[in-house]
């Protein structure tokens, strides 16, 4: 019987013990674990607030909250989900934990900067909470903080905006760290075309984080200055332009969509070949598409602004670029599906979540083309159609990729397995609930129901009631998933070094990994997805079995 080894027993690099060993750690794995619990906390808070919003919209008129609380609640939901969950979740948790291991090294290039990034993340979240209880209360502007409303409202916008600014700093430092680590710390035997696809996705994401985040940081500071000094940058009466804010905001926030989704795509690119027992189809095409998405995704921001009064030429250019960015995304989807063609597929909870991701993200992407075309966008702009599209892309995409990553790397991170039956039930409930929650919103949007409205006309009642029922099912499924993972600590079923038969370097180290990651010199393969040894071992095992 093997000894149960807990990651929490791993000594601190500085020889510290107890809470200090965690709060002052420079170990990338410990920081990944710290991010995990913080992100799951914020995700649970935002999920609960979103569920309450859907309960409010279940019936016409007031259900459980007033209009003022509703406006602040959907702002809180958006700010937490975007800045504290969707953007940092996969890079901060799994990037921190696995990027150095996949590169064959013992840590990130700037370990102290890594710790600072975590403290900035925690400080930004704390400021967002403090803004709830200070003068004016939480803002009611929505997570976009659009002017002129964010400049004129009496709610506590500056503190929340400053919290988002701090979170942006954390994101930039993480991106800088990852870029430097890939360039300077990868194993001497690892060339560029030997890097696993998850690390490639983090590398592409890091460049967007580093180059685009300063735009939103400066923009958020300008909102604070506008409120504090009334300088008139966005006020037409003083020679300012309110559309300038929208351009600056979306110059970051649309590339941020790819900061959210690219790491999720990297996760799927690891899971699909592992459970197909087959080399990923189109490795180089996926690498190039990741970089292509990062570049092209930074050039399409104004498709959020078709109704703001742009010239026809600008509308045409941004619409064309929006359609072009779908090409590298489609390359990934076709590569994943092609990998599974005639493969020896082994169904597991990570693969189930990955398959759900492919479907939900594809729906989100295709409905994004509806919004990318100016003719149709004008009709459904700022309706529930946009809400549904965004959640199919971000929640059905990044959210379900995050769930897949949790189930895929949980045994490696903690050295324990979870209950498969509960995982399958949770995934099924969450998927069915997701569909019943968001598909009615497409219909409501095409019927003309605006988003962000506290109340609605009687003809929208049926769709909202159905969406609320789906929201309840989705909430229950996600809670069951999280409870199942937490319960694995209680049962403590020990995981092997390589429970899934993976071939990247993290599956060659103990579960959980030791302090310096590798107990022996890592063996870097010519091709990172070569399953020949795994298949040979499995076939030998099958031949050695005695048939009853």
Secondary structure as UniProt FT lines:
FT   HELIX           7..9
FT   TURN            13..14
FT   HELIX           18..23
FT   HELIX           28..56
FT   TURN            57..58
FT   HELIX           67..79
FT   HELIX           80..86
FT   TURN            87..88
FT   HELIX           89..90
FT   HELIX           91..95
FT   HELIX           96..102
FT   TURN            103..104
FT   HELIX           111..133
FT   TURN            135..136
FT   TURN            142..145
FT   TURN            147..148
FT   HELIX           149..152
FT   HELIX           157..184
FT   TURN            188..189
FT   HELIX           192..194
FT   HELIX           197..229
FT   HELIX           236..238
FT   HELIX           242..276
FT   TURN            281..282
FT   HELIX           283..296
FT   HELIX           297..299
FT   HELIX           301..304
FT   HELIX           306..308
FT   HELIX           312..340
FT   TURN            341..342
FT   HELIX           349..372
FT   HELIX           374..380
FT   TURN            381..382
FT   HELIX           384..393
FT   HELIX           394..399
FT   HELIX           400..414
FT   STRAND          416..417
FT   HELIX           420..447
FT   TURN            451..452
FT   HELIX           458..460
FT   HELIX           461..491
FT   STRAND          493..494
FT   TURN            497..498
FT   HELIX           505..508
FT   TURN            515..516
FT   TURN            528..529
FT   HELIX           532..543
//
